Amino acid sequence: MTEKYKIYLSEDTKMRLINDAELFEFTRADGTVNLNGFLKELIVNYFDQYRKDNEELLENVIGELSSIKSLKDKEASLLADKIIRTYINNKENSSGKSAVITLTVSGDSYSTIQIIENNLLKDTSLSGYIKDMFLSYLSIPRNTREEIIFRPTYDAINRAIRENRILTFSSSIARNKGTKTVEPYLIASSKEEQFGYLLCRDANGKKDHSFRISRLRNIFVSSDTFTPDKETAERLSRVAIRSPHSATPDVHAVIRMTEQGKLMYQMIVKNRPAVSKIEGDKYHFDWPQNQLEDYFKRFGKDAVVISPKSLKKDLRNYYEKALGAYK
């Protein structure tokens, strides 16, 4: 069964939802953002939590209002509901511009909408209920929003970690194509990006890996188990605190900075490597090489690698290819 619904909200709320859909890489075959697919996951995976949180909030407010002797129980309930609706609506940034989303649901999302329509609307419309759900979702920190959208994936990973089970999955990223078989150790959140990462060890090659959870597909908790290695657990715990988006070993790098490069290093904070030592215009880093490469690609002539040779070669090749393309 497939059904379409009109959801009315502000333009700002719509754009914030589109932004999340884009960040979590919900795309169609042509590369455009798949907002409808994202919203279906939001509704299915957030509905139970949203309903429970709303019920608890309503009970607490009713309890406070019922202590007022002049209010009857029914009056307290109606007033509590009105207070909550006003509170939720005030979360929306009303810029004067309104928007509409055509929500097409089927399967689990259709069933969830039917439960809402048949049991929970009271004196509000379906559009109003769904809009309030969206606003509640957007009030949550992004890393927690990711957990909501990818709840089945998070649940499977947490179970595998808890039970020391081998995990298999594929990835939406081209360079990680093929099935991965890993020993999962922990989930860590990147402070700069606010994405969740699975820190694990290759079940075959015994190498450390980091995978962004929103990019994992076809996740499966195997019946096979593994014995966690204490040294690996300690190493990955350090990675989780410092840079969970990469679990590759550190290299010692020396990079010569211009004054502009030094300024850029102060200003570009996303995934910025920590400096180990500064000697004049030479900055020393003990950091994964792939992260150093990704970070300093933005600096051009203002950050020149002195060592190691492998990092210097990779960045030189990157700039040579860019020069060739512009020629």
Beta strands, then each sheet from edge to edge (+ up, - down):
strand 1: 2-10
strand 2: 98-106
strand 3: 165-171
strand 4: 180-189
strand 5: 196-202
strand 6: 208-212
strand 7: 216-225
strand 8: 250-257
strand 9: 275-279
strand 10: 282-288
strand 11: 303-307
sheet 1: 1+ 2-
sheet 2: 6+ 5- 4+ 3- 7+
sheet 3: 9+ 10- 8+ 11-
end
